[in-house]
Amino acid sequence: MGFLIVAQIWQLITFSLPQKLLADMSAQIVKVESERDELKLKLQTAEKISNIDSSDLIAELKTQACRTALIGEGVTVTLHDSEKVASAAENPNTYIIHDDDLLRVANELRAAGAEAISINGQRLTAISEIRCAGPTLSVNNVRSSAPFEICAIGDKKTLNNAITMRGGVADTLNVWGIKVEVKASEEIYIPPYKVQNPYVYAKVTDEITE
């Protein structure tokens, strides 16, 4: 009886040992295949990057960062302060251009597909500010006064319609006597963003996904 028990235990050990090794080997194969696929993907990415001309890549990055001058068809929108004289009961500031007026024009142009915008020679970027600064307006911390020339590159017909459409921003400004001139052109020049090193506290990091 004891011999039979020992024989059964030995048979169980010799049978289970290869099964465990097989499971371990299978797990190792899966891991190696996963690492192989990951390395293959990295290699393909590296090959794509190596095929890109570094000068072209730098130029593209500078363009996306608004660091290059651009030229193309578009419109020039010029805003003039109202010539109306405020009465004693009226606020004279009602008849001059404010920061929100420039913002509304810029937003309409962006919504209409403008690819680049400048205000009195200052390139608008994702971090540009448009705000009142005493009797002047500040864009990129550079002050200027009326008239304000807003240049935009994009489909000139679409951009023109976005500003001049009935009930649009031009009609609204005209109510207060602010003159809005829109001129379409085949060649609009947009200067580069010239402020150096705008990021002091922000640092590059890996993307966080949910």
CORSULVEN-V573459 format. One record per pair of residues at least 24 apart in sequence whose ideal C-beta (glycine too) atoms are under 8 Angstrom apart, sorted by sequence separation. I is the first residue (numbers start at 1). J is the second residue. D is the distance in whole Angstrom. If there is no record, write none. Layout:
BEGIN
((I/J/D) (I/J/D))
END
This chain:
BEGIN
((106/130/7) (120/144/4) (160/184/5) (119/144/8) (159/184/8) (79/105/7) (103/130/5) (157/184/7) (77/105/6) (102/130/5) (120/148/6) (121/149/8) (156/184/4) (119/148/6) (120/149/6) (156/185/7) (119/149/7) (156/186/8) (99/130/5) (119/150/5) (77/109/8) (99/131/5) (118/150/7) (119/151/8) (99/132/5) (117/150/7) (118/151/5) (75/109/8) (98/132/6) (117/151/7) (102/137/6) (117/152/5) (153/188/5) (116/152/7) (117/153/8) (152/188/7) (102/139/8) (116/153/5) (151/188/5) (153/190/6) (99/137/6) (114/152/4) (115/153/5) (151/189/7) (152/190/8) (98/137/8) (114/153/7) (115/154/5) (151/190/6) (74/114/7) (97/137/7) (114/154/4) (109/150/7) (113/154/5) (112/154/7) (113/155/6) (72/115/7) (109/152/4) (112/155/8) (72/116/8) (106/150/7) (70/115/8) (105/150/6) (109/154/7) (113/158/6) (114/159/6) (70/116/5) (102/148/6) (112/158/5) (113/159/7) (112/159/5) (102/150/7) (97/146/5) (112/161/7) (66/116/7) (96/146/7) (109/159/6) (112/162/4) (97/148/6) (111/162/7) (109/162/6) (140/193/7) (108/162/5) (109/163/7) (141/195/7) (108/163/6) (140/195/6) (66/123/5) (66/124/8) (105/163/7) (66/125/5) (65/125/8) (108/168/7) (108/169/5) (105/169/6) (81/146/5) (104/169/5) (128/193/8) (80/146/6) (81/147/8) (79/146/7) (80/147/5) (123/190/6) (79/147/6) (104/172/8) (123/191/6) (125/193/5) (78/147/5) (79/148/5) (122/191/8) (123/192/6) (78/148/7) (121/191/6) (123/193/4) (78/149/5) (79/150/7) (123/194/8) (127/198/6) (77/149/8) (78/150/7) (101/173/6) (118/190/5) (76/149/6) (77/150/4) (117/190/7) (118/191/6) (76/150/7) (77/151/8) (116/190/4) (76/151/5) (77/152/7) (75/151/8) (76/152/8) (74/151/7) (75/152/6) (101/178/7) (74/152/5) (74/153/4) (75/154/8) (73/153/7) (74/154/5) (72/153/4) (73/154/8) (75/156/6) (95/176/6) (97/178/6) (71/153/8) (72/154/8) (73/155/7) (74/156/6) (94/176/6) (95/177/6) (96/178/8) (70/153/6) (73/156/5) (95/178/7) (75/159/4) (74/159/6) (75/160/5) (77/163/6) (75/163/7) (84/176/8) (84/177/4) (79/173/7) (82/176/6) (83/177/6) (82/177/3) (82/178/5) (83/179/8) (81/178/7) (82/179/7) (80/178/7) (79/178/6) (80/179/4) (79/179/7) (79/180/6) (80/181/8) (78/180/7) (77/180/7) (78/181/4) (77/181/7) (78/182/8) (77/182/5) (78/183/8) (76/182/7) (75/182/6) (76/183/5) (75/183/7) (75/184/5) (76/185/7) (74/184/8) (75/185/7) (73/184/8) (74/185/7) (73/185/7) (76/188/7) (73/186/5) (75/188/7) (73/187/7) (74/188/4) (72/187/8) (73/188/7) (71/187/6) (72/188/6) (71/188/7) (71/189/5) (70/189/8) (71/190/7) (69/189/7) (70/190/5) (69/190/7) (69/191/6) (69/192/5) (68/192/5) (67/192/5) (66/192/6) (67/193/6) (66/193/4) (65/193/7))
END
